[in-house]
Amino acid sequence: MSAEQTGAHPGQTGSTSQPPPGPAQVALDIAHAAIGLSDPNPRVGCVITAADPAAAWARGHTQQAGGPHAEVMALRAAREAGLNLQGATAWVTLEPCAHHGRTPPCCDALIEAGVARVVVALRDPNPLVAGQGVARMRAAGLEVQVAGAFTPAFAQEFQALHAQSLTTSNDAQGQAWARGALELNIGFFSRMVRQRPWVRLKIAASLDGQTALANGASQWITAEPARTDGHAWRRRAGAVLTGMGTVRDDDPRLDVRLVPTAHQPLRVVVDSRLEISAQARILQPPGPVLVYTGTGRAAEASLLRERCPNLQVVEVLADERGKTDLATVLADLATRGVNELHVEAGHQLNGSLLKAGLVDELLVYLAPRMLGPGRGMAAFSPLERLADGLSLEFIECTPVGPDLRIRARLLGRAHLLEERLGHVLAPPPPTMA
């Protein structure tokens, strides 16, 4: 059976070398299957456990935009398997929606199904939901437990069920579970809370920090495993952004080819003078392409669109330096539903994004080679003081083939997002009758 169908209760699968994860952990694990599928909707997983502890679990994750949400998929799987939903518990990584969008409200589906309890990792920051799903289910008589505000009795039950889960053990309030769900949907939360995507800047460099030789040659600094891994990160993104310099020097496609994906991210080029050639590989199928340029380029844009029907050109006012205003670009991408923005650009655009404070996270692949003088990771003006440098915090360091993948965030960036989501991560306790 597929992940969208029922899965045997882990305790009923026979002998195993490791204890099974609890339902909250399974819901979070299955939510990852929505990567590259559900955008612009969040990546959500749902597990339904029947009142009978020996019964199988039903599970589901969010489908493509306009398709069923995780709760509906899990309910469908439960019904197909003949599970008794009366008295069941639904474990969901994000608050069930309460509004009519492309699909009906998921909270109503859970209510009508006869589920007795819903356990939620995070409240939805979408203003169209924002606690209304929890409120509606409680008003209908369902018990709703939200991570960070579990009742004492349920906290004990949660901890007992998840004693063997890597991310939820010793976490009676489920806050590690909630943070896992936040990390999976950090772009969605960024778009809802800050009205801009979560910007991840990808760089492939030598050990001495060079991304290309002085003559611009850069293919390939890292090995094939790192390039494949980079495509997996492209798949996460709603859009992949580059600059005209990279288009001119490397002629990249910037689509997802090396890993399976249900859809291609939007490809975006910052080209202030609209110099891009209609023959550029990034303008070729599959998928749409967006080019941000300066004002007064209507005639050139019209000619380009005639040759590239998948292209849209957006004119943007210049910033104080006469360049395309990057903050405006990000804000516009947010209105287009871009949650995570994956940047693969040259050192000039990298430097502009970093200096403008628009980068949230760096994804750096370091190759075990030295290249000497060349093009660095980001173009900065010389600093007079060490204290003026950008401060980062490492969040991951993982070997990928012969190379090293390092992820670092601007100091305090993730904590700032969590502070602004305090009502989501630690909601007030439910009012008990």
C-alpha positions as CSV (number, residue, x, y, z in Angstrom):
1,M,0.0,0.0,0.0
2,S,1.2,3.5,-0.7
3,A,1.8,6.2,1.9
4,E,-1.5,7.8,0.9
5,Q,-3.3,4.6,1.9
6,T,-3.4,2.7,5.2
7,G,-0.3,1.4,6.7
8,A,-0.2,-1.4,9.2
9,H,0.1,-0.3,12.8
10,P,3.9,-0.5,13.4
11,G,3.3,-2.7,16.4
12,Q,1.6,-5.3,14.2
13,T,4.3,-5.6,11.6
14,G,6.1,-8.6,13.1
15,S,9.7,-8.7,14.4
16,T,11.7,-5.5,14.0
17,S,15.1,-4.4,15.2
18,Q,13.9,-1.0,16.2
19,P,10.8,0.2,18.1
20,P,8.3,2.0,15.8
21,P,7.8,5.7,15.7
22,G,4.6,7.2,17.1
23,P,1.8,8.6,15.0
24,A,2.9,12.3,15.3
25,Q,6.4,11.3,14.0
26,V,4.8,9.3,11.2
27,A,2.6,12.3,10.2
28,L,5.7,14.5,10.0
29,D,7.6,11.9,8.0
30,I,4.9,11.5,5.5
31,A,4.5,15.2,5.1
32,H,7.9,15.3,3.4
33,A,6.3,13.4,0.5
34,A,4.6,16.7,-0.4
35,I,7.9,18.4,-1.3
36,G,7.9,19.2,-4.9
37,L,4.1,18.5,-5.1
38,S,1.9,20.8,-2.9
39,D,3.3,24.3,-3.5
40,P,2.1,26.9,-2.9
41,N,0.1,25.0,-0.2
42,P,2.0,23.8,2.9
43,R,3.4,20.4,3.2
44,V,1.2,18.6,5.7
45,G,0.9,15.0,6.9
46,C,-2.0,13.3,8.7
47,V,-2.3,10.0,10.5
48,I,-5.6,8.6,11.8
49,T,-5.5,6.1,14.7
50,A,-8.6,4.3,15.6
51,A,-9.9,3.9,19.1
52,D,-8.9,0.2,18.8
53,P,-5.1,0.2,19.4
54,A,-4.7,-2.9,17.3
55,A,-6.2,-1.3,14.2
56,A,-4.2,-0.2,11.2
57,W,-3.3,3.5,10.8
58,A,-4.6,5.6,7.9
59,R,-2.3,8.2,6.6
60,G,-2.1,10.9,3.9
61,H,-0.3,14.0,2.8
62,T,-1.2,17.1,0.9
63,Q,-1.5,16.6,-2.9
64,Q,-1.0,19.2,-5.7
65,A,-2.6,22.6,-5.4
66,G,-6.4,22.2,-5.9
67,G,-6.1,18.5,-4.9
68,P,-7.0,16.9,-1.6
69,H,-5.4,18.0,1.6
70,A,-3.7,15.6,4.0
71,E,-6.7,15.1,6.3
72,V,-9.0,14.2,3.3
73,M,-6.4,11.7,2.0
74,A,-6.1,10.1,5.4
75,L,-9.9,9.9,5.8
76,R,-10.3,8.4,2.3
77,A,-7.7,5.8,3.2
78,A,-9.4,5.0,6.5
79,R,-12.8,4.5,4.8
80,E,-11.3,2.4,2.0
81,A,-9.7,0.1,4.7
82,G,-12.9,-0.1,6.7
83,L,-11.5,1.7,9.8
84,N,-14.0,2.8,12.4
85,L,-13.6,6.5,12.7
86,Q,-15.9,6.9,15.7
87,G,-13.6,7.9,18.6
88,A,-10.5,8.0,16.3
89,T,-7.6,10.5,16.7
90,A,-6.2,12.5,13.8
91,W,-2.6,13.6,14.1
92,V,-2.0,16.6,11.8
93,T,1.2,18.6,11.3
94,L,-0.7,21.8,10.6
95,E,-4.1,23.1,11.8
96,P,-6.9,21.9,9.5
97,C,-8.1,24.6,7.2
98,A,-11.4,26.4,8.0
99,H,-12.0,28.2,4.7
100,H,-13.4,27.4,1.3
101,G,-10.5,27.7,-1.2
102,R,-10.0,25.2,-4.0
103,T,-11.2,22.6,-1.6
104,P,-13.7,22.5,1.3
105,P,-12.6,23.1,4.9
106,C,-10.7,20.1,6.3
107,C,-11.9,20.8,9.8
108,D,-15.5,20.1,8.6
109,A,-14.4,16.8,7.0
110,L,-12.9,15.7,10.3
111,I,-16.0,16.7,12.2
112,E,-18.4,15.0,9.8
113,A,-16.3,11.8,9.9
114,G,-16.9,11.4,13.6
115,V,-13.3,11.8,14.7
116,A,-13.2,12.4,18.5
117,R,-9.8,14.0,18.8
118,V,-7.4,16.1,16.7
119,V,-3.8,16.6,17.6
120,V,-2.1,19.6,15.8
121,A,1.6,20.4,15.6
122,L,1.2,24.1,14.5
123,R,-1.6,26.6,14.1
124,D,-1.9,27.9,10.6
125,P,-0.5,31.4,10.1
126,N,-2.7,31.9,7.1
127,P,-5.1,34.8,8.0
128,L,-7.9,32.7,6.4
129,V,-7.3,30.1,9.1
130,A,-5.4,31.5,12.0
131,G,-7.0,29.4,14.8
132,Q,-10.4,29.2,13.2
133,G,-10.0,25.5,12.4
134,V,-9.1,24.7,16.0
135,A,-12.0,26.8,17.2
136,R,-14.6,25.2,14.9
137,M,-13.6,21.7,15.9
138,R,-13.7,22.5,19.6
139,A,-17.1,24.1,19.1
140,A,-18.3,20.9,17.4
141,G,-17.3,18.9,20.5
142,L,-14.0,17.5,19.4
143,E,-11.0,17.4,21.7
144,V,-8.2,19.4,20.1
145,Q,-4.7,19.3,21.5
146,V,-2.1,21.7,20.1
147,A,1.6,21.2,20.6
148,G,3.0,23.5,23.3
149,A,-0.3,23.5,25.1
150,F,-1.1,19.9,25.7
151,T,-3.2,19.1,28.8
152,P,-1.2,17.3,31.5
153,A,-3.0,14.0,30.9
154,F,-2.5,14.1,27.1
155,A,1.1,15.2,27.5
156,Q,1.8,11.9,29.3
157,E,0.0,10.0,26.6
158,F,2.0,11.8,23.9
159,Q,5.3,11.1,25.5
160,A,4.4,7.4,26.0
161,L,3.4,7.0,22.4
162,H,6.6,8.7,21.1
163,A,9.2,7.4,23.5
164,Q,11.2,5.9,20.6
165,S,10.8,8.8,18.1
166,L,14.0,10.6,17.4
167,T,12.4,14.1,17.2
168,T,9.6,13.7,19.8
169,S,11.2,11.6,22.6
170,N,11.4,13.4,26.0
171,D,9.2,16.1,24.6
172,A,5.9,15.9,26.4
173,Q,4.5,19.1,24.9
174,G,5.3,18.2,21.3
175,Q,7.4,21.3,20.6
176,A,10.1,19.4,18.8
177,W,7.3,18.0,16.6
178,A,6.1,21.5,16.0
179,R,9.5,22.8,15.1
180,G,10.0,19.9,12.7
181,A,6.7,20.9,11.0
182,L,7.9,24.6,10.9
183,E,11.2,23.7,9.3
184,L,9.4,21.7,6.7
185,N,7.2,24.6,5.9
186,I,9.5,27.5,6.7
187,G,8.9,29.1,3.3
188,F,5.1,29.0,3.8
189,F,5.4,30.5,7.2
190,S,7.8,33.2,5.9
191,R,5.3,34.1,3.1
192,M,2.4,34.3,5.5
193,V,4.2,36.2,8.3
194,R,6.8,38.3,6.4
195,Q,5.1,38.5,3.0
196,R,8.2,37.3,1.3
197,P,9.7,33.9,0.6
198,W,12.4,32.2,2.6
199,V,15.5,32.9,0.6
200,R,18.1,30.1,0.4
201,L,21.4,31.0,-1.3
202,K,23.1,28.0,-2.9
203,I,26.8,28.2,-3.5
204,A,29.3,25.6,-4.9
205,A,32.9,26.6,-4.0
206,S,36.4,25.3,-3.5
207,L,37.9,25.0,-0.1
208,D,39.4,28.4,-0.5
209,G,36.0,29.9,-1.2
210,Q,36.2,30.4,-5.0
211,T,33.0,29.8,-7.1
212,A,34.8,30.2,-10.4
213,L,38.2,30.8,-11.9
214,A,39.1,34.4,-12.8
215,N,38.0,33.7,-16.4
216,G,34.5,32.6,-15.2
217,A,35.0,28.8,-15.6
218,S,33.0,27.0,-12.9
219,Q,31.8,23.6,-14.3
220,W,32.3,21.6,-12.3
221,I,33.8,22.5,-8.9
222,T,31.8,19.9,-7.0
223,A,31.2,16.3,-7.8
224,E,28.1,14.7,-9.1
225,P,26.6,13.7,-5.7
226,A,26.6,17.4,-4.7
227,R,25.0,18.4,-7.9
228,T,22.3,15.8,-7.5
229,D,21.7,17.0,-4.0
230,G,21.5,20.6,-5.2
231,H,18.6,19.5,-7.5
232,A,16.8,18.1,-4.5
233,W,17.0,21.5,-2.9
234,R,15.8,23.1,-6.2
235,R,12.8,20.7,-6.0
236,R,11.9,22.2,-2.6
237,A,11.6,25.7,-4.0
238,G,8.7,27.4,-5.6
239,A,11.2,29.4,-7.7
240,V,14.8,29.3,-8.7
241,L,16.4,32.7,-9.2
242,T,19.6,33.8,-11.0
243,G,21.1,36.9,-12.5
244,M,21.9,37.9,-16.0
245,G,25.6,37.4,-15.4
246,T,25.1,33.7,-14.7
247,V,22.9,33.4,-17.7
248,R,25.5,35.0,-19.9
249,D,28.5,33.0,-18.4
250,D,27.0,29.6,-17.8
251,D,23.8,29.4,-19.9
252,P,22.1,27.2,-17.2
253,R,18.7,25.6,-17.4
254,L,18.0,25.7,-13.7
255,D,15.2,23.2,-13.9
256,V,15.0,20.0,-11.8
257,R,16.5,17.0,-13.7
258,L,18.6,14.9,-11.5
259,V,15.8,13.9,-9.0
260,P,12.2,13.0,-9.6
261,T,9.7,15.9,-9.2
262,A,6.0,16.4,-9.8
263,H,6.4,19.9,-11.1
264,Q,9.1,22.3,-12.1
265,P,9.8,25.4,-10.0
266,L,9.3,28.8,-11.6
267,R,12.6,30.1,-13.0
268,V,13.4,33.7,-12.4
269,V,16.0,36.0,-13.9
270,V,17.0,39.4,-12.6
271,D,18.0,41.3,-15.8
272,S,17.8,45.1,-15.2
273,R,18.6,45.9,-18.9
274,L,16.7,43.0,-20.5
275,E,19.8,41.7,-22.2
276,I,18.7,38.0,-22.1
277,S,18.8,36.2,-25.5
278,A,15.7,34.3,-26.7
279,Q,18.1,31.3,-27.2
280,A,19.1,31.2,-23.5
281,R,18.6,27.7,-22.2
282,I,16.8,29.0,-19.1
283,L,14.0,30.3,-21.4
284,Q,13.4,26.9,-22.9
285,P,10.7,24.4,-21.6
286,P,9.8,22.9,-19.3
287,G,7.9,25.4,-17.2
288,P,7.3,29.1,-17.1
289,V,10.1,31.8,-16.7
290,L,9.8,35.2,-15.1
291,V,12.3,38.0,-15.9
292,Y,12.5,41.1,-13.7
293,T,13.8,44.1,-15.5
294,G,13.9,47.9,-15.3
295,T,11.2,50.2,-16.4
296,G,10.8,51.4,-20.0
297,R,11.5,48.0,-21.6
298,A,8.0,47.3,-23.0
299,A,9.0,47.1,-26.7
300,E,11.9,44.7,-26.0
301,A,9.7,42.6,-23.7
302,S,7.0,42.3,-26.4
303,L,9.5,41.0,-29.0
304,L,11.0,38.6,-26.5
305,R,7.6,37.2,-25.5
306,E,6.8,36.5,-29.1
307,R,9.7,34.2,-29.3
308,C,9.3,32.7,-25.8
309,P,5.6,32.1,-25.1
310,N,6.4,30.7,-21.6
311,L,8.1,34.0,-20.6
312,Q,6.6,36.8,-18.5
313,V,8.5,40.1,-18.1
314,V,7.9,42.3,-15.1
315,E,9.2,45.8,-14.9
316,V,10.5,46.9,-11.5
317,L,11.6,50.3,-10.3
318,A,15.3,50.7,-9.7
319,D,16.8,51.0,-6.3
320,E,19.1,53.9,-5.1
321,R,22.0,52.3,-7.1
322,G,20.0,52.1,-10.3
323,K,19.7,48.3,-10.0
324,T,16.5,46.2,-10.0
325,D,15.0,46.6,-6.5
326,L,15.4,43.1,-5.1
327,A,13.1,43.6,-2.1
328,T,10.3,44.4,-4.6
329,V,11.2,41.3,-6.6
330,L,10.8,39.2,-3.4
331,A,7.5,40.8,-2.5
332,D,6.2,40.2,-5.9
333,L,7.2,36.5,-5.8
334,A,5.4,36.1,-2.5
335,T,2.2,37.4,-4.2
336,R,2.7,34.6,-6.8
337,G,2.7,32.0,-4.1
338,V,6.5,31.4,-3.9
339,N,7.3,29.9,-0.4
340,E,11.0,29.1,-0.8
341,L,13.2,30.9,-3.2
342,H,16.3,29.0,-4.2
343,V,19.1,31.3,-5.5
344,E,21.8,30.1,-7.8
345,A,23.6,33.2,-9.0
346,G,27.1,34.8,-9.3
347,H,29.1,36.7,-6.7
348,Q,27.6,40.0,-7.7
349,L,23.9,39.2,-7.2
350,N,24.8,37.1,-4.2
351,G,26.5,40.1,-2.6
352,S,23.6,42.4,-3.4
353,L,21.1,40.0,-1.8
354,L,23.3,39.6,1.3
355,K,24.0,43.3,1.7
356,A,20.3,44.0,1.4
357,G,19.6,41.6,4.2
358,L,17.3,39.5,2.0
359,V,19.1,36.1,2.4
360,D,17.8,33.8,5.2
361,E,20.0,30.7,4.7
362,L,23.1,29.7,2.9
363,L,23.4,26.2,1.3
364,V,27.1,25.8,0.5
365,Y,28.8,22.8,-1.1
366,L,32.6,22.9,-0.5
367,A,34.9,20.8,-2.7
368,P,38.2,19.5,-1.4
369,R,40.3,21.5,-3.8
370,M,42.1,24.9,-3.9
371,L,41.7,27.2,-6.9
372,G,43.6,30.3,-6.0
373,P,42.5,33.7,-7.2
374,G,39.1,33.7,-8.8
375,R,35.5,34.7,-8.1
376,G,34.4,34.5,-4.5
377,M,31.1,33.6,-3.0
378,A,29.8,37.1,-2.7
379,A,31.0,40.5,-3.8
380,F,31.5,42.9,-0.8
381,S,33.3,46.1,-0.4
382,P,36.3,45.9,1.9
383,L,35.5,46.1,5.6
384,E,37.3,48.2,8.2
385,R,36.3,46.1,11.2
386,L,35.7,42.4,11.8
387,A,32.5,43.3,13.7
388,D,31.0,44.6,10.4
389,G,31.0,41.1,8.8
390,L,27.8,39.1,8.4
391,S,27.3,36.8,11.4
392,L,25.9,33.3,10.6
393,E,25.0,30.2,12.7
394,F,25.7,26.7,11.4
395,I,22.7,24.4,11.3
396,E,24.1,21.5,9.4
397,C,27.4,20.0,8.1
398,T,27.1,16.8,6.1
399,P,29.4,15.0,3.7
400,V,27.9,14.6,0.2
401,G,30.1,12.3,-1.8
402,P,33.6,13.8,-1.7
403,D,32.2,17.3,-0.9
404,L,30.8,18.9,2.2
405,R,27.3,20.4,2.5
406,I,27.1,23.3,5.0
407,R,23.9,25.1,5.9
408,A,24.1,28.3,7.8
409,R,21.5,31.0,8.6
410,L,21.9,34.6,9.2
411,L,22.3,35.0,12.9
412,G,19.0,35.1,14.7
413,R,16.9,34.8,11.5
414,A,15.2,31.6,12.4
415,H,14.7,32.7,16.0
416,L,13.2,36.0,14.7
417,L,10.7,34.0,12.7
418,E,9.9,31.8,15.7
419,E,9.4,34.9,17.9
420,R,6.9,36.3,15.4
421,L,5.2,32.9,15.4
422,G,5.0,32.6,19.2
423,H,1.2,32.3,19.1
424,V,1.7,29.4,16.7
425,L,4.4,27.5,18.6
426,A,3.0,28.0,22.1
427,P,-0.7,28.7,21.8
428,P,-2.8,29.3,24.9
429,P,-4.2,26.2,26.6
430,P,-7.7,25.1,25.5
431,T,-10.6,26.2,27.6
432,M,-12.0,23.2,29.5
433,A,-15.7,22.9,30.1
